Amino acid sequence: MANVGALLDDMCVEGDELDELVTELDEERWALPTPAEGWTIAHQIAHLAWTDDVALLSATDPDAFAAVVDQAARNPLGFVDEGAEERARARPADLISTWRLGRARLAEALRSVEDGRKLPWFGPPMGVGSMATARLMETWAHGQDIADALGITRTPTARLRNVAHIGVRTRDFAYAAHGQTPPADLFRVELVGPGGEAWEWGPADAAQRITGPALDFCLLVTQRRHPDDLAVETTGGDAAHWLTIAQAFAGAPGEGRKPGQHS
């Protein structure tokens, strides 16, 4: 994986590119429904703004972050939706301004975190590199929802390696989120990046294998496409099962997408 500075740069660029996608939208298009049930484009940006602010608390005020975790524990199924709903009511210009400011503050704070410090989160604590990767992944995934709502096909970039990496690293978390025990053996994941480059994780001689285009794998682990609609192939029953529960994001298991659902 890239060094922390490069990961933070990638996180910022991912946010900037999504910003370009929404900045000129009129109010009617901000209200367009996205594939996430009940969420408009405004909800998607509101969620990203809210999560960036919570990540900022994790980096700068652990006690305040712990209070947010306590609130989430009291309403685990509705907490995220409530945060998005509240902020989505803002005028689009105000919402995007808030999101931009939060992104900038988070990037600055993460660059200042001392080496080796773990940041608390809703899942396991993570280092700055992992936090940056998680924020990039969420921005890319929610950006996919927005692109789908607008009928836009985005050009995949090498930043997908960060999304794929967190998808691989969260394998055991996905099992735990579903109340299942992960396999003891590691899986082999072999993906083809947007430029034809080979991205690989896990032992070369692993019996359980996942192969395919990096874009398709990223769409799968962020639950933006149903596995039936993707060119991701598996060898071994454990690998095939993992693809039905994989999730690169913290929190309760998502419902994912139905076969053929792209909007």
MIDOSE-1310 file (N, C-alpha, C; in nm, 2 decimals, decimal comma, always signed):
residues 263
manv	+0,08/-0,12/+0,00/+0,00/+0,00/+0,00/+0,09/+0,13/+0,00; +0,03/+0,24/-0,04/+0,10/+0,36/-0,05/+0,13/+0,41/+0,09; +0,22/+0,51/+0,10/+0,25/+0,57/+0,23/+0,13/+0,65/+0,28; +0,13/+0,70/+0,40/+0,02/+0,77/+0,46/-0,01/+0,90/+0,39
gall	+0,10/+0,97/+0,36/+0,08/+1,10/+0,29/+0,01/+1,08/+0,15; +0,05/+0,97/+0,08/-0,01/+0,95/-0,05/-0,15/+0,90/-0,03; -0,19/+0,83/+0,07/-0,32/+0,79/+0,10/-0,41/+0,91/+0,13; -0,36/+1,00/+0,21/-0,43/+1,13/+0,24/-0,45/+1,21/+0,11
ddmc	-0,35/+1,21/+0,03/-0,37/+1,28/-0,10/-0,48/+1,22/-0,19; -0,48/+1,09/-0,19/-0,58/+1,02/-0,26/-0,72/+1,04/-0,21; -0,73/+1,05/-0,07/-0,86/+1,08/-0,01/-0,91/+1,21/-0,05; -0,82/+1,31/-0,05/-0,86/+1,45/-0,09/-0,90/+1,46/-0,24
vegd	-0,83/+1,39/-0,33/-0,86/+1,39/-0,47/-1,00/+1,32/-0,49; -1,02/+1,21/-0,42/-1,15/+1,15/-0,44/-1,27/+1,24/-0,40; -1,25/+1,31/-0,29/-1,35/+1,41/-0,25/-1,37/+1,52/-0,35; -1,25/+1,57/-0,40/-1,26/+1,68/-0,50/-1,33/+1,64/-0,63
elde	-1,31/+1,52/-0,67/-1,37/+1,47/-0,79/-1,52/+1,46/-0,78; -1,57/+1,41/-0,66/-1,71/+1,40/-0,63/-1,77/+1,54/-0,62; -1,69/+1,63/-0,56/-1,74/+1,77/-0,55/-1,77/+1,83/-0,69; -1,68/+1,80/-0,79/-1,70/+1,85/-0,92/-1,83/+1,79/-0,98
lvte	-1,87/+1,67/-0,94/-1,99/+1,61/-1,00/-2,11/+1,67/-0,95; -2,11/+1,73/-0,82/-2,24/+1,78/-0,77/-2,24/+1,93/-0,76; -2,13/+2,00/-0,77/-2,13/+2,14/-0,74/-2,22/+2,22/-0,83; -2,25/+2,18/-0,95/-2,34/+2,26/-1,04/-2,48/+2,21/-1,05
ldee	-2,51/+2,11/-0,96/-2,65/+2,06/-0,97/-2,75/+2,16/-0,92; -2,86/+2,17/-0,99/-2,97/+2,25/-0,94/-3,05/+2,18/-0,83; -3,14/+2,25/-0,76/-3,21/+2,20/-0,64/-3,29/+2,07/-0,68; -3,34/+2,07/-0,80/-3,42/+1,96/-0,85/-3,34/+1,83/-0,85
rwal	-3,22/+1,84/-0,90/-3,13/+1,72/-0,91/-3,07/+1,68/-0,78; -3,06/+1,78/-0,69/-3,01/+1,74/-0,55/-3,12/+1,65/-0,48; -3,24/+1,66/-0,53/-3,35/+1,58/-0,47/-3,37/+1,45/-0,54; -3,29/+1,42/-0,64/-3,31/+1,29/-0,71/-3,29/+1,17/-0,62
ptpa	-3,37/+1,07/-0,63/-3,34/+0,95/-0,55/-3,22/+0,88/-0,60; -3,15/+0,81/-0,51/-3,03/+0,73/-0,54/-3,07/+0,58/-0,51; -2,98/+0,49/-0,55/-3,01/+0,35/-0,53/-3,03/+0,31/-0,38; -2,98/+0,39/-0,29/-3,00/+0,37/-0,15/-3,15/+0,42/-0,11
egwt	-3,23/+0,32/-0,07/-3,37/+0,35/-0,05/-3,39/+0,47/+0,05; -3,47/+0,57/+0,00/-3,50/+0,68/+0,09/-3,40/+0,79/+0,09; -3,29/+0,77/+0,02/-3,18/+0,87/+0,01/-3,17/+0,94/-0,12; -3,17/+1,07/-0,12/-3,15/+1,15/-0,24/-3,00/+1,18/-0,25
iahq	-2,96/+1,25/-0,36/-2,83/+1,30/-0,37/-2,79/+1,38/-0,25; -2,88/+1,47/-0,20/-2,85/+1,55/-0,08/-2,82/+1,46/+0,04; -2,89/+1,35/+0,06/-2,87/+1,26/+0,17/-2,73/+1,20/+0,16; -2,69/+1,17/+0,04/-2,55/+1,11/+0,02/-2,44/+1,20/+0,06
iahl	-2,45/+1,33/+0,02/-2,35/+1,43/+0,05/-2,36/+1,46/+0,20; -2,48/+1,47/+0,25/-2,50/+1,49/+0,40/-2,44/+1,38/+0,48; -2,45/+1,26/+0,44/-2,39/+1,15/+0,51/-2,24/+1,16/+0,51; -2,18/+1,19/+0,39/-2,04/+1,21/+0,39/-1,99/+1,32/+0,48
awtd	-2,06/+1,43/+0,48/-2,03/+1,54/+0,56/-2,03/+1,51/+0,71; -2,14/+1,44/+0,74/-2,15/+1,39/+0,88/-2,04/+1,30/+0,92; -2,01/+1,20/+0,84/-1,91/+1,10/+0,87/-1,77/+1,17/+0,88; -1,74/+1,26/+0,79/-1,61/+1,33/+0,80/-1,60/+1,41/+0,93
dval	-1,71/+1,47/+0,98/-1,71/+1,54/+1,10/-1,69/+1,45/+1,22; -1,75/+1,33/+1,21/-1,73/+1,23/+1,32/-1,59/+1,18/+1,32; -1,53/+1,16/+1,20/-1,39/+1,11/+1,19/-1,30/+1,22/+1,24; -1,33/+1,35/+1,22/-1,25/+1,45/+1,28/-1,25/+1,45/+1,43
lsat	-1,37/+1,42/+1,49/-1,38/+1,40/+1,64/-1,29/+1,28/+1,68; -1,29/+1,18/+1,61/-1,20/+1,06/+1,64/-1,06/+1,10/+1,65; -1,02/+1,19/+1,55/-0,88/+1,23/+1,55/-0,84/+1,34/+1,65; -0,94/+1,42/+1,69/-0,91/+1,54/+1,77/-0,97/+1,54/+1,91
dpda	-1,08/+1,47/+1,93/-1,15/+1,47/+2,06/-1,21/+1,33/+2,09; -1,13/+1,24/+2,13/-1,18/+1,10/+2,16/-1,30/+1,10/+2,25; -1,31/+1,19/+2,35/-1,42/+1,18/+2,44/-1,55/+1,22/+2,37; -1,55/+1,32/+2,28/-1,67/+1,36/+2,21/-1,70/+1,25/+2,11
faav	-1,60/+1,18/+2,05/-1,63/+1,07/+1,96/-1,70/+0,96/+2,04; -1,65/+0,93/+2,16/-1,72/+0,82/+2,24/-1,86/+0,85/+2,27; -1,90/+0,98/+2,29/-2,04/+1,02/+2,31/-2,12/+0,99/+2,18; -2,06/+1,01/+2,06/-2,13/+0,98/+1,94/-2,15/+0,82/+1,93
vdqa	-2,06/+0,75/+1,97/-2,07/+0,60/+1,97/-2,18/+0,56/+2,06; -2,19/+0,62/+2,18/-2,30/+0,59/+2,27/-2,43/+0,62/+2,21; -2,45/+0,73/+2,14/-2,57/+0,77/+2,08/-2,61/+0,66/+1,97; -2,51/+0,62/+1,90/-2,53/+0,52/+1,79/-2,57/+0,39/+1,85
arnp	-2,52/+0,35/+1,97/-2,56/+0,22/+2,03/-2,70/+0,22/+2,07; -2,76/+0,34/+2,10/-2,90/+0,35/+2,14/-3,00/+0,34/+2,02; -2,94/+0,36/+1,91/-3,03/+0,35/+1,79/-2,94/+0,30/+1,67; -2,90/+0,18/+1,68/-2,80/+0,13/+1,58/-2,85/+0,12/+1,44
lgfv	-2,98/+0,10/+1,42/-3,03/+0,08/+1,29/-3,07/+0,22/+1,22; -3,10/+0,32/+1,31/-3,15/+0,44/+1,25/-3,05/+0,56/+1,27; -2,94/+0,54/+1,34/-2,86/+0,65/+1,37/-2,80/+0,72/+1,25; -2,75/+0,64/+1,15/-2,69/+0,69/+1,03/-2,79/+0,77/+0,95
dega	-2,91/+0,71/+0,93/-3,01/+0,77/+0,85/-3,05/+0,90/+0,92; -3,06/+0,91/+1,05/-3,10/+1,04/+1,11/-3,00/+1,15/+1,09; -2,87/+1,11/+1,09/-2,76/+1,21/+1,06/-2,77/+1,26/+0,92; -2,80/+1,17/+0,83/-2,81/+1,22/+0,69/-2,94/+1,30/+0,67
eera	-3,05/+1,26/+0,73/-3,17/+1,33/+0,71/-3,16/+1,47/+0,77; -3,10/+1,49/+0,88/-3,09/+1,62/+0,94/-3,01/+1,72/+0,85; -2,90/+1,67/+0,80/-2,81/+1,76/+0,72/-2,87/+1,78/+0,58; -2,94/+1,68/+0,53/-2,99/+1,69/+0,39/-3,10/+1,80/+0,38
rarp	-3,15/+1,85/+0,49/-3,25/+1,96/+0,49/-3,19/+2,09/+0,45; -3,06/+2,11/+0,46/-2,99/+2,23/+0,44/-3,00/+2,27/+0,29; -2,99/+2,40/+0,26/-2,98/+2,45/+0,13/-2,86/+2,38/+0,06; -2,87/+2,34/-0,07/-2,76/+2,27/-0,13/-2,63/+2,35/-0,12
adli	-2,63/+2,48/-0,14/-2,51/+2,56/-0,13/-2,45/+2,55/+0,01; -2,53/+2,55/+0,12/-2,48/+2,54/+0,25/-2,43/+2,40/+0,28; -2,50/+2,30/+0,23/-2,46/+2,16/+0,25/-2,32/+2,13/+0,19; -2,30/+2,18/+0,06/-2,17/+2,15/+0,00/-2,06/+2,23/+0,06
stwr	-2,09/+2,35/+0,11/-1,99/+2,43/+0,18/-1,95/+2,36/+0,31; -2,05/+2,31/+0,38/-2,02/+2,24/+0,51/-1,93/+2,11/+0,48; -1,97/+2,04/+0,37/-1,89/+1,92/+0,34/-1,75/+1,96/+0,30; -1,73/+2,06/+0,22/-1,60/+2,10/+0,18/-1,51/+2,14/+0,31
lgra	-1,57/+2,22/+0,40/-1,50/+2,26/+0,52/-1,46/+2,14/+0,60; -1,55/+2,04/+0,62/-1,52/+1,92/+0,70/-1,42/+1,84/+0,63; -1,42/+1,82/+0,50/-1,31/+1,75/+0,43/-1,18/+1,81/+0,46; -1,17/+1,94/+0,45/-1,04/+2,01/+0,46/-0,99/+1,99/+0,61
rlae	-1,08/+2,01/+0,70/-1,04/+2,00/+0,84/-0,99/+1,86/+0,88; -1,06/+1,76/+0,82/-1,03/+1,62/+0,85/-0,89/+1,59/+0,79; -0,86/+1,63/+0,67/-0,73/+1,60/+0,61/-0,62/+1,67/+0,69; -0,64/+1,79/+0,73/-0,54/+1,86/+0,81/-0,52/+1,79/+0,94
alrs	-0,63/+1,74/+1,01/-0,61/+1,68/+1,14/-0,54/+1,54/+1,12; -0,57/+1,47/+1,02/-0,51/+1,34/+1,00/-0,36/+1,35/+0,97; -0,33/+1,46/+0,90/-0,18/+1,48/+0,87/-0,11/+1,51/+1,00; -0,18/+1,55/+1,10/-0,11/+1,59/+1,22/-0,11/+1,48/+1,33
vedg	-0,17/+1,37/+1,30/-0,18/+1,26/+1,40/-0,04/+1,20/+1,41; +0,01/+1,18/+1,54/+0,14/+1,12/+1,56/+0,15/+0,98/+1,51; +0,27/+0,94/+1,46/+0,29/+0,80/+1,41/+0,25/+0,70/+1,52; +0,18/+0,59/+1,47/+0,15/+0,48/+1,56/+0,02/+0,50/+1,64
rklp	-0,04/+0,61/+1,64/-0,16/+0,63/+1,72/-0,28/+0,57/+1,65; -0,36/+0,50/+1,72/-0,48/+0,44/+1,67/-0,60/+0,53/+1,70; -0,69/+0,54/+1,60/-0,80/+0,62/+1,61/-0,93/+0,54/+1,64; -1,01/+0,57/+1,74/-1,13/+0,49/+1,76/-1,23/+0,51/+1,65
wfgp	-1,31/+0,40/+1,63/-1,41/+0,41/+1,52/-1,52/+0,31/+1,56; -1,63/+0,30/+1,48/-1,74/+0,22/+1,51/-1,71/+0,07/+1,50; -1,60/+0,04/+1,42/-1,55/-0,09/+1,42/-1,42/-0,09/+1,50; -1,32/-0,17/+1,46/-1,19/-0,17/+1,54/-1,12/-0,04/+1,52
pmgv	-1,04/+0,00/+1,62/-0,96/+0,12/+1,60/-0,86/+0,11/+1,48; -0,83/+0,22/+1,43/-0,74/+0,22/+1,30/-0,64/+0,33/+1,30; -0,53/+0,30/+1,23/-0,43/+0,40/+1,21/-0,47/+0,51/+1,11; -0,39/+0,61/+1,09/-0,43/+0,72/+1,00/-0,44/+0,67/+0,86
gsma	-0,36/+0,58/+0,82/-0,37/+0,52/+0,68/-0,50/+0,45/+0,66; -0,54/+0,37/+0,76/-0,66/+0,30/+0,75/-0,78/+0,39/+0,75; -0,78/+0,50/+0,83/-0,88/+0,60/+0,83/-0,90/+0,67/+0,70; -0,78/+0,71/+0,64/-0,78/+0,77/+0,51/-0,84/+0,68/+0,41
tarl	-0,80/+0,55/+0,41/-0,86/+0,46/+0,32/-1,01/+0,44/+0,33; -1,05/+0,43/+0,46/-1,19/+0,42/+0,48/-1,27/+0,54/+0,43; -1,22/+0,66/+0,45/-1,29/+0,78/+0,41/-1,29/+0,78/+0,25; -1,18/+0,74/+0,19/-1,18/+0,74/+0,05/-1,28/+0,64/-0,01
metw	-1,28/+0,52/+0,06/-1,38/+0,42/+0,02/-1,52/+0,46/+0,03; -1,56/+0,53/+0,14/-1,69/+0,58/+0,15/-1,73/+0,68/+0,05; -1,63/+0,77/+0,03/-1,66/+0,88/-0,07/-1,68/+0,82/-0,21; -1,60/+0,72/-0,24/-1,61/+0,66/-0,37/-1,75/+0,58/-0,38
ahgq	-1,78/+0,51/-0,28/-1,90/+0,43/-0,28/-2,03/+0,52/-0,29; -2,03/+0,62/-0,20/-2,15/+0,71/-0,21/-2,15/+0,80/-0,34; -2,03/+0,82/-0,39/-2,02/+0,89/-0,52/-2,08/+0,80/-0,63; -2,06/+0,67/-0,61/-2,12/+0,57/-0,71/-2,27/+0,58/-0,71
diad	-2,33/+0,59/-0,59/-2,47/+0,61/-0,58/-2,52/+0,74/-0,65; -2,44/+0,84/-0,63/-2,48/+0,97/-0,70/-2,46/+0,96/-0,85; -2,35/+0,90/-0,89/-2,33/+0,88/-1,04/-2,45/+0,80/-1,10; -2,49/+0,69/-1,03/-2,60/+0,61/-1,08/-2,73/+0,69/-1,08
algi	-2,75/+0,78/-0,99/-2,87/+0,86/-0,99/-2,87/+0,96/-1,10; -2,75/+1,00/-1,14/-2,74/+1,10/-1,25/-2,73/+1,04/-1,39; -2,71/+0,90/-1,39/-2,69/+0,83/-1,51/-2,56/+0,85/-1,57; -2,46/+0,87/-1,48/-2,32/+0,90/-1,53/-2,23/+0,78/-1,50
trtp	-2,15/+0,75/-1,60/-2,05/+0,64/-1,58/-1,91/+0,71/-1,55; -1,86/+0,68/-1,43/-1,73/+0,74/-1,39/-1,62/+0,66/-1,45; -1,51/+0,73/-1,48/-1,39/+0,66/-1,52/-1,31/+0,61/-1,40; -1,29/+0,47/-1,39/-1,22/+0,42/-1,27/-1,07/+0,47/-1,27
tarl	-1,01/+0,48/-1,16/-0,88/+0,53/-1,14/-0,80/+0,43/-1,06; -0,67/+0,46/-1,05/-0,58/+0,37/-0,96/-0,61/+0,38/-0,82; -0,69/+0,48/-0,78/-0,74/+0,49/-0,64/-0,82/+0,37/-0,59; -0,88/+0,30/-0,69/-0,95/+0,18/-0,66/-0,87/+0,08/-0,58
rnva	-0,74/+0,09/-0,59/-0,66/-0,01/-0,52/-0,68/+0,01/-0,37; -0,70/+0,13/-0,33/-0,73/+0,16/-0,18/-0,86/+0,10/-0,14; -0,96/+0,11/-0,23/-1,10/+0,05/-0,20/-1,09/-0,10/-0,20; -1,02/-0,16/-0,30/-1,00/-0,30/-0,30/-0,93/-0,35/-0,17
higv	-0,83/-0,28/-0,13/-0,75/-0,32/-0,02/-0,83/-0,33/+0,11; -0,91/-0,23/+0,13/-1,00/-0,23/+0,25/-1,10/-0,34/+0,24; -1,15/-0,37/+0,11/-1,24/-0,48/+0,09/-1,18/-0,61/+0,13; -1,05/-0,63/+0,10/-0,98/-0,75/+0,14/-0,96/-0,76/+0,29
rtrd	-0,92/-0,65/+0,34/-0,88/-0,64/+0,49/-1,00/-0,66/+0,58; -1,12/-0,63/+0,53/-1,24/-0,64/+0,61/-1,31/-0,78/+0,60; -1,24/-0,87/+0,54/-1,30/-1,01/+0,52/-1,36/-1,06/+0,66; -1,28/-1,07/+0,76/-1,32/-1,13/+0,89/-1,43/-1,04/+0,95
faya	-1,42/-0,91/+0,94/-1,52/-0,82/+0,99/-1,66/-0,85/+0,93; -1,66/-0,88/+0,80/-1,79/-0,91/+0,74/-1,85/-1,04/+0,79; -1,77/-1,14/+0,82/-1,82/-1,26/+0,88/-1,87/-1,23/+1,02; -1,80/-1,15/+1,10/-1,85/-1,12/+1,24/-1,98/-1,04/+1,23
ahgq	-1,99/-0,95/+1,13/-2,11/-0,87/+1,12/-2,23/-0,95/+1,10; -2,21/-1,07/+1,04/-2,32/-1,16/+1,01/-2,33/-1,28/+1,11; -2,25/-1,26/+1,22/-2,26/-1,36/+1,33/-2,20/-1,50/+1,29; -2,10/-1,49/+1,19/-2,04/-1,61/+1,14/-1,89/-1,61/+1,18
tppa	-1,83/-1,73/+1,18/-1,69/-1,75/+1,20/-1,61/-1,75/+1,07; -1,51/-1,66/+1,06/-1,44/-1,66/+0,93/-1,35/-1,78/+0,92; -1,32/-1,83/+0,79/-1,23/-1,94/+0,77/-1,10/-1,91/+0,83; -1,03/-2,02/+0,87/-0,89/-2,00/+0,92/-0,79/-1,97/+0,81
dlfr	-0,81/-2,02/+0,69/-0,72/-2,00/+0,59/-0,74/-1,87/+0,52; -0,63/-1,80/+0,48/-0,64/-1,68/+0,40/-0,68/-1,71/+0,26; -0,74/-1,61/+0,20/-0,79/-1,62/+0,06/-0,68/-1,55/-0,03; -0,68/-1,59/-0,16/-0,60/-1,52/-0,26/-0,70/-1,43/-0,34
velv	-0,66/-1,31/-0,35/-0,74/-1,21/-0,43/-0,65/-1,16/-0,54; -0,69/-1,18/-0,67/-0,61/-1,13/-0,78/-0,70/-1,04/-0,87; -0,67/-0,91/-0,88/-0,76/-0,82/-0,95/-0,68/-0,75/-1,06; -0,75/-0,71/-1,16/-0,69/-0,63/-1,27/-0,73/-0,48/-1,26
gpgg	-0,63/-0,40/-1,24/-0,66/-0,26/-1,22/-0,71/-0,19/-1,35; -0,75/-0,06/-1,34/-0,80/+0,01/-1,46/-0,70/+0,02/-1,57; -0,58/+0,02/-1,54/-0,47/+0,03/-1,64/-0,41/-0,10/-1,68; -0,48/-0,21/-1,64/-0,43/-0,35/-1,67/-0,33/-0,40/-1,57
eawe	-0,30/-0,32/-1,47/-0,20/-0,37/-1,37/-0,26/-0,48/-1,28; -0,17/-0,56/-1,22/-0,21/-0,67/-1,14/-0,20/-0,63/-0,99; -0,32/-0,65/-0,92/-0,32/-0,62/-0,78/-0,35/-0,75/-0,71; -0,27/-0,79/-0,61/-0,28/-0,92/-0,55/-0,27/-0,91/-0,40
wgpa	-0,34/-1,00/-0,33/-0,34/-1,01/-0,19/-0,35/-1,16/-0,15; -0,29/-1,20/-0,04/-0,30/-1,34/+0,01/-0,20/-1,43/-0,05; -0,19/-1,55/+0,00/-0,09/-1,65/-0,04/-0,11/-1,69/-0,19; -0,01/-1,70/-0,26/-0,02/-1,74/-0,40/-0,08/-1,88/-0,42
daaq	-0,06/-1,97/-0,32/-0,10/-2,11/-0,33/-0,23/-2,13/-0,25; -0,31/-2,03/-0,22/-0,43/-2,04/-0,14/-0,53/-2,12/-0,22; -0,61/-2,21/-0,15/-0,71/-2,29/-0,22/-0,83/-2,20/-0,26; -0,86/-2,10/-0,17/-0,98/-2,02/-0,19/-0,93/-1,89/-0,27
ritg	-0,99/-1,86/-0,39/-0,94/-1,76/-0,47/-1,06/-1,67/-0,53; -1,03/-1,54/-0,54/-1,12/-1,45/-0,60/-1,04/-1,37/-0,71; -1,10/-1,37/-0,83/-1,03/-1,30/-0,94/-1,13/-1,21/-1,02; -1,08/-1,11/-1,09/-1,17/-1,03/-1,17/-1,12/-0,89/-1,18
pald	-1,20/-0,80/-1,25/-1,17/-0,66/-1,26/-1,18/-0,59/-1,12; -1,08/-0,50/-1,10/-1,08/-0,43/-0,97/-1,21/-0,35/-0,95; -1,26/-0,29/-1,05/-1,38/-0,21/-1,04/-1,50/-0,30/-0,99; -1,51/-0,42/-1,05/-1,62/-0,50/-1,02/-1,61/-0,55/-0,87
fcll	-1,49/-0,58/-0,83/-1,46/-0,62/-0,69/-1,50/-0,51/-0,59; -1,46/-0,39/-0,63/-1,49/-0,27/-0,54/-1,64/-0,25/-0,54; -1,71/-0,26/-0,65/-1,86/-0,24/-0,65/-1,92/-0,35/-0,56; -1,86/-0,47/-0,56/-1,92/-0,58/-0,48/-1,89/-0,55/-0,33
vtqr	-1,77/-0,52/-0,29/-1,74/-0,51/-0,14/-1,81/-0,39/-0,08; -1,84/-0,29/-0,16/-1,91/-0,17/-0,11/-2,06/-0,19/-0,13; -2,10/-0,30/-0,18/-2,25/-0,34/-0,20/-2,32/-0,24/-0,30; -2,25/-0,20/-0,40/-2,31/-0,11/-0,50/-2,36/-0,19/-0,62
rhpd	-2,33/-0,31/-0,63/-2,38/-0,40/-0,74/-2,40/-0,54/-0,68; -2,50/-0,61/-0,73/-2,52/-0,75/-0,69/-2,41/-0,84/-0,76; -2,37/-0,94/-0,68/-2,26/-1,03/-0,74/-2,29/-1,08/-0,88; -2,42/-1,11/-0,90/-2,46/-1,17/-1,03/-2,43/-1,07/-1,15
dlav	-2,42/-0,94/-1,12/-2,40/-0,85/-1,23/-2,25/-0,81/-1,25; -2,16/-0,89/-1,18/-2,02/-0,85/-1,19/-1,94/-0,97/-1,24; -1,82/-0,94/-1,29/-1,73/-1,04/-1,35/-1,63/-1,08/-1,24; -1,67/-1,11/-1,12/-1,59/-1,15/-1,02/-1,61/-1,30/-1,00
ettg	-1,50/-1,38/-1,01/-1,51/-1,53/-1,01/-1,44/-1,58/-0,89; -1,48/-1,70/-0,85/-1,42/-1,76/-0,73/-1,39/-1,90/-0,75; -1,29/-1,95/-0,67/-1,26/-2,09/-0,66/-1,27/-2,13/-0,52; -1,35/-2,23/-0,49/-1,37/-2,27/-0,35/-1,50/-2,22/-0,29
gdaa	-1,56/-2,30/-0,21/-1,69/-2,26/-0,15/-1,68/-2,15/-0,05; -1,57/-2,14/+0,03/-1,56/-2,03/+0,12/-1,55/-1,90/+0,05; -1,47/-1,89/-0,06/-1,46/-1,77/-0,13/-1,59/-1,73/-0,19; -1,66/-1,82/-0,24/-1,80/-1,79/-0,30/-1,89/-1,74/-0,20
hwlt	-1,89/-1,80/-0,08/-1,98/-1,75/+0,03/-1,94/-1,61/+0,07; -1,81/-1,58/+0,08/-1,77/-1,45/+0,13/-1,82/-1,34/+0,04; -1,83/-1,36/-0,09/-1,88/-1,26/-0,18/-2,03/-1,23/-0,16; -2,10/-1,31/-0,09/-2,24/-1,29/-0,06/-2,26/-1,20/+0,07
iaqa	-2,15/-1,19/+0,15/-2,16/-1,11/+0,27/-2,06/-1,00/+0,28; -1,97/-0,99/+0,18/-1,86/-0,89/+0,19/-1,91/-0,75/+0,21; -1,84/-0,68/+0,30/-1,87/-0,53/+0,32/-1,75/-0,46/+0,36; -1,71/-0,36/+0,29/-1,59/-0,28/+0,33/-1,62/-0,17/+0,43
faga	-1,75/-0,16/+0,47/-1,79/-0,05/+0,55/-1,82/-0,10/+0,69; -1,80/-0,01/+0,79/-1,84/-0,05/+0,93/-1,99/-0,05/+0,95; -2,04/-0,11/+1,06/-2,18/-0,10/+1,09/-2,25/-0,23/+1,05; -2,38/-0,23/+1,06/-2,46/-0,35/+1,04/-2,46/-0,39/+0,89
pgeg	-2,48/-0,52/+0,86/-2,48/-0,56/+0,72/-2,58/-0,48/+0,64; -2,54/-0,45/+0,52/-2,63/-0,38/+0,43/-2,71/-0,47/+0,35; -2,82/-0,42/+0,30/-2,90/-0,51/+0,21/-2,85/-0,53/+0,07; -2,75/-0,44/+0,03/-2,69/-0,45/-0,10/-2,79/-0,42/-0,21
rkpg	-2,76/-0,46/-0,33/-2,84/-0,43/-0,44/-2,91/-0,56/-0,50; -3,02/-0,54/-0,56/-3,08/-0,66/-0,63/-3,02/-0,68/-0,76; -3,03/-0,80/-0,82/-2,97/-0,83/-0,95/-3,03/-0,73/-1,05; -2,94/-0,67/-1,13/-2,98/-0,57/-1,23/-3,01/-0,43/-1,18
qhs	-3,00/-0,41/-1,05/-3,02/-0,27/-1,00/-2,90/-0,19/-1,01; -2,91/-0,09/-1,10/-2,80/+0,01/-1,12/-2,84/+0,15/-1,09; -2,97/+0,17/-1,04/-3,02/+0,30/-1,01/-3,13/+0,29/-0,91
